[in-house]
Amino acid sequence: MTSWIKKLGKKTIKWQRNQDGTYSGGVVADGKISSLLHDEDERRLLVRLHNEAGKLEPNYFGMEEALAQFDKFMPGGFEGEQNLRMEREYKVAAHEALTSVLSAEQAADATMEDASLVRSAPVWINLLSPYESMHLKSALEGPSGPAFLQAAGKFAAGEYDAGCAGMQAAMKAHGPTTWPIVTYFPFLWDPSRHMFLKPVVTKDFAERIGHPFQYDYSSALQREVYESLLDLTDDTRTSISHLKPTSNIDVQSFIWVVGSYTDRDLPDASSEEAH
């Protein structure tokens, strides 16, 4: 029998191909192995093993609790006044502002004028930290601005390796190239396809619902990290489909609310403080 192992943080998954062609495996944590899982499909077994490993994380509480958390902070769901005001409307406005001055397709031939238009457009929202906004604005103001937009356009078109390399080269003189900077424009251009990556909150969310992104994440700009993010996005969109998210803007908001909101963000928190 052929067997394999894979490290997931402090845990290890072990699986093997059995003599009858099926697969079986378990999760090793604290020197103990979980109950064995069996499956005819290796890929499906690995997904199940990753999920089992995720359930053993200390912050895991599952999708049902994630949905309860979102409902607590966003009564009325995605169409509720709280979500529209706190999460959706300004992101949609930034999406519309960016596409009105430069589309992802037009970015392939971006010029200094395009970079100036994007720099001046009302696209700078709080998804980026103040430092990331400052560094990205600086890049767009300089001679590397067109190259950054061209690389961002490649990323948006699915050329993740070339896009990351190009954005990193264009940012070299202006500050570190982070995942928020890399995913910012692709997400605003096409929120039906792309996702914005805020690492700490997204990793926390992945840990809470047991998704392997918590193990796949790396600050290194690698396509495997982004593909894992898209898998997390797809899984989340499926799990919250009954809430009818309009795009990944709503999915990103769900991740952000579950991963970062505290009791201070409750809808009636300000009125209670006033009393």
KAGIBEL-V85647 format. One record per residue. N is the residue number from 0. RES is the residue in one small letter. BURIAL is # if it has 24 or more other ideal C-beta (glycine too) atoms within 12 Angstrom, else .. Layout:
n = (N & N)
res = (RES & RES)
burial = (BURIAL & BURIAL)
//
This chain:
n = (0 & 1 & 2 & 3 & 4 & 5 & 6 & 7 & 8 & 9 & 10 & 11 & 12 & 13 & 14 & 15 & 16 & 17 & 18 & 19 & 20 & 21 & 22 & 23 & 24 & 25 & 26 & 27 & 28 & 29 & 30 & 31 & 32 & 33 & 34 & 35 & 36 & 37 & 38 & 39 & 40 & 41 & 42 & 43 & 44 & 45 & 46 & 47 & 48 & 49 & 50 & 51 & 52 & 53 & 54 & 55 & 56 & 57 & 58 & 59 & 60 & 61 & 62 & 63 & 64 & 65 & 66 & 67 & 68 & 69 & 70 & 71 & 72 & 73 & 74 & 75 & 76 & 77 & 78 & 79 & 80 & 81 & 82 & 83 & 84 & 85 & 86 & 87 & 88 & 89 & 90 & 91 & 92 & 93 & 94 & 95 & 96 & 97 & 98 & 99 & 100 & 101 & 102 & 103 & 104 & 105 & 106 & 107 & 108 & 109 & 110 & 111 & 112 & 113 & 114 & 115 & 116 & 117 & 118 & 119 & 120 & 121 & 122 & 123 & 124 & 125 & 126 & 127 & 128 & 129 & 130 & 131 & 132 & 133 & 134 & 135 & 136 & 137 & 138 & 139 & 140 & 141 & 142 & 143 & 144 & 145 & 146 & 147 & 148 & 149 & 150 & 151 & 152 & 153 & 154 & 155 & 156 & 157 & 158 & 159 & 160 & 161 & 162 & 163 & 164 & 165 & 166 & 167 & 168 & 169 & 170 & 171 & 172 & 173 & 174 & 175 & 176 & 177 & 178 & 179 & 180 & 181 & 182 & 183 & 184 & 185 & 186 & 187 & 188 & 189 & 190 & 191 & 192 & 193 & 194 & 195 & 196 & 197 & 198 & 199 & 200 & 201 & 202 & 203 & 204 & 205 & 206 & 207 & 208 & 209 & 210 & 211 & 212 & 213 & 214 & 215 & 216 & 217 & 218 & 219 & 220 & 221 & 222 & 223 & 224 & 225 & 226 & 227 & 228 & 229 & 230 & 231 & 232 & 233 & 234 & 235 & 236 & 237 & 238 & 239 & 240 & 241 & 242 & 243 & 244 & 245 & 246 & 247 & 248 & 249 & 250 & 251 & 252 & 253 & 254 & 255 & 256 & 257 & 258 & 259 & 260 & 261 & 262 & 263 & 264 & 265 & 266 & 267 & 268 & 269 & 270 & 271 & 272 & 273 & 274)
res = (m & t & s & w & i & k & k & l & g & k & k & t & i & k & w & q & r & n & q & d & g & t & y & s & g & g & v & v & a & d & g & k & i & s & s & l & l & h & d & e & d & e & r & r & l & l & v & r & l & h & n & e & a & g & k & l & e & p & n & y & f & g & m & e & e & a & l & a & q & f & d & k & f & m & p & g & g & f & e & g & e & q & n & l & r & m & e & r & e & y & k & v & a & a & h & e & a & l & t & s & v & l & s & a & e & q & a & a & d & a & t & m & e & d & a & s & l & v & r & s & a & p & v & w & i & n & l & l & s & p & y & e & s & m & h & l & k & s & a & l & e & g & p & s & g & p & a & f & l & q & a & a & g & k & f & a & a & g & e & y & d & a & g & c & a & g & m & q & a & a & m & k & a & h & g & p & t & t & w & p & i & v & t & y & f & p & f & l & w & d & p & s & r & h & m & f & l & k & p & v & v & t & k & d & f & a & e & r & i & g & h & p & f & q & y & d & y & s & s & a & l & q & r & e & v & y & e & s & l & l & d & l & t & d & d & t & r & t & s & i & s & h & l & k & p & t & s & n & i & d & v & q & s & f & i & w & v & v & g & s & y & t & d & r & d & l & p & d & a & s & s & e & e & a & h)
burial = (. & . & . & . & . & . & . & # & # & . & # & # & # & # & # & # & . & . & . & . & . & . & # & # & # & # & # & # & # & . & . & . & . & # & . & . & # & . & . & . & . & # & . & . & # & # & # & # & # & # & # & # & # & # & # & # & # & . & . & # & . & . & # & . & . & # & # & . & # & # & # & # & # & # & . & . & # & # & . & # & . & # & # & . & . & # & # & # & . & . & # & # & . & # & # & . & # & # & # & . & # & # & # & # & . & # & # & # & . & # & . & . & . & # & # & . & # & # & # & . & # & . & # & # & # & . & # & # & . & . & . & # & # & . & # & # & # & # & # & # & . & . & . & # & # & # & # & # & # & # & # & # & # & # & # & # & # & . & . & # & . & . & # & # & # & # & # & # & . & # & # & . & . & # & # & . & # & # & # & # & # & # & # & # & # & # & # & # & # & # & # & . & # & # & # & # & # & # & # & . & # & # & # & # & # & # & # & # & # & # & # & # & # & # & # & # & # & . & . & . & # & . & . & . & # & # & . & # & # & # & . & # & # & . & # & # & # & . & # & # & . & . & # & . & # & # & # & # & # & # & # & # & # & # & # & # & # & # & # & # & # & . & . & . & . & . & . & . & . & . & . & . & . & . & .)
//
